[in-house]
Amino acid sequence: MPFVNIKITREGATKEQKEKLIRGATQLLVDVLGKNPVTTVVVIEEVDTDNWGVGGESVTTRRNRS
C-alpha cells in the first residue's frame, strides 16, 4: 500500500487543486511502479509559512523581504 505525503505552504490551494494533486500522485505510482490505485494513500499537509524554513529563515521572512 503506497503512502504519499505532500507538504505545501498554507496559501490558499483550492479544493480542486488538491484533488488534482491526489489524482496525479496516484496515477504516477500506477504508471511508474504499477501500484494499485485503490490501495494508494495520498495525504496533503498544509504548513503555515512561519513554520516552513529555507536557508535558515522562515518563508514568511523571505517573502516579506522580497
C-alpha positions as a printed NumPy array, in Angstrom:
array([[  0.   ,   0.   ,   0.   ],
       [  1.842,   3.14 ,  -1.186],
       [  1.665,   6.225,   1.016],
       [  2.423,   9.668,  -0.42 ],
       [  2.755,  12.725,   1.838],
       [  2.653,  16.072,   0.037],
       [  3.567,  19.128,   2.101],
       [  2.723,  22.593,   0.805],
       [  2.619,  26.014,   2.388],
       [ -0.816,  27.129,   3.521],
       [ -1.53 ,  29.781,   0.933],
       [ -4.906,  29.009,  -0.48 ],
       [ -4.576,  25.896,  -2.607],
       [ -8.096,  25.206,  -3.781],
       [-10.047,  22.001,  -3.25 ],
       [ -9.79 ,  21.388,  -6.991],
       [ -6.004,  21.821,  -6.986],
       [ -5.645,  19.399,  -4.077],
       [ -7.852,  16.844,  -5.828],
       [ -5.648,  17.192,  -8.914],
       [ -2.529,  16.581,  -6.787],
       [ -4.124,  13.456,  -5.3  ],
       [ -5.126,  12.115,  -8.72 ],
       [ -1.728,  12.951, -10.211],
       [  0.328,  11.377,  -7.424],
       [ -1.829,   8.258,  -7.557],
       [ -1.505,   7.992, -11.331],
       [  2.272,   8.467, -11.14 ],
       [  2.569,   5.443,  -8.837],
       [  0.367,   3.439, -11.195],
       [  2.391,   4.441, -14.266],
       [  5.898,   4.138, -12.827],
       [  5.612,   1.326, -10.282],
       [  2.454,  -0.488, -11.345],
       [  0.782,   0.168,  -7.989],
       [ -2.913,  -0.4  ,  -7.395],
       [ -4.683,   2.99 ,  -7.218],
       [ -7.325,   1.561,  -4.899],
       [ -4.751,   0.999,  -2.154],
       [ -2.709,   4.162,  -2.744],
       [ -2.971,   6.75 ,   0.033],
       [ -2.181,  10.433,  -0.576],
       [ -2.103,  12.953,   2.279],
       [ -1.708,  16.696,   1.761],
       [ -0.389,  18.677,   4.717],
       [ -0.58 ,  22.458,   4.651],
       [  2.063,  24.25 ,   6.716],
       [  1.993,  27.91 ,   7.763],
       [  4.807,  29.881,   6.139],
       [  6.036,  30.786,   9.657],
       [  6.676,  27.068,  10.175],
       [  8.492,  26.421,   6.88 ],
       [ 12.133,  27.372,   6.66 ],
       [ 14.57 ,  27.687,   3.756],
       [ 18.174,  28.793,   4.047],
       [ 17.948,  29.424,   7.78 ],
       [ 14.855,  31.622,   7.769],
       [ 11.101,  31.22 ,   7.532],
       [  9.29 ,  31.505,   4.242],
       [  7.312,  34.396,   5.724],
       [ 10.523,  36.362,   6.365],
       [ 11.926,  35.581,   2.926],
       [  8.743,  36.678,   1.181],
       [  8.38 ,  39.852,   3.249],
       [ 11.903,  40.846,   2.238],
       [ 11.23 ,  40.375,  -1.48 ]])
